[in-house]
Amino acid sequence: MGVLAAISLPNLFGQVAKGRQAEARAALGLINRAQQGYRYEKGTFATLSELSLEAATISLTFYNISEVGTPTPNAFGAAYELDALTPFADDIKNYAGASGQTAAGAYTGIVCEDETPLEDNVSTSNSAGVLSCVNGIEIN
């Protein structure tokens, strides 16, 4: 019995981390979709507080969310970072996401994750609405 527990326990911890990371992925996906709708209706990208009035409230258990910059009416998008809370910082990956609009009018969205839980440098790049990951892996 002890041998089975020793073999299965590391696998269980990996599954717990993946479940916690799903919170970040789902939140960034929701924010990106809400940003696109807000931009379509209001002509500008929103801050998180403006989005909370328009979309479902986002409550996170394992992450802190922060805005990168402040969306403006002439901006090509908005960006966010989700950093793991201190008790989980070495166990789960950090994430970044962005929503944008190209000069041609196409809406874009991206979600990026750090390569390992020990890294803390994932971010996004927005070049006229064309989004990419910086120091991370694009997931969708």
Buried (B, 14 or more C-beta within 10 A) or exposed (E): EEEEEEEEEEEEEEEEBEEBBEBBBEBBBBBBBBBBBBBEEEEBBBEBEBBEEEBEEBEEEBBEBEBBEEBEEEBBBBBBBBBBEEEBBEBBBBBBBBBBBBEEEEBBBBBBBBEEBEEEEBBBBBEEBBBBBEEBEEBE
